[in-house]
């Protein structure tokens, strides 16, 4: 069931912005997990030697954690 918003969605509404940012973060987490699990699968069955895969995963994880810190602690959702 998709989420329902009780009024017309407006990016200026702080509650809507907060929900939208968290849903965007959830999409980023899902994309990270899907891409990295696929890459590591092919790496582990030794299809191609990818020496950059651990660096790629680590950098992406750091960016994802930075995104989480911003969304959950730094972002202020006040009426603009």
Secondary structure, DSSP 8 states (H G I E B T S, - for coil): -----SS---TTSHHHHHHHHHHHHHHHHHHHHHHHHHHHHHHHTTSS--TTHHHHHHHHHHHHHHHHHIIIII------
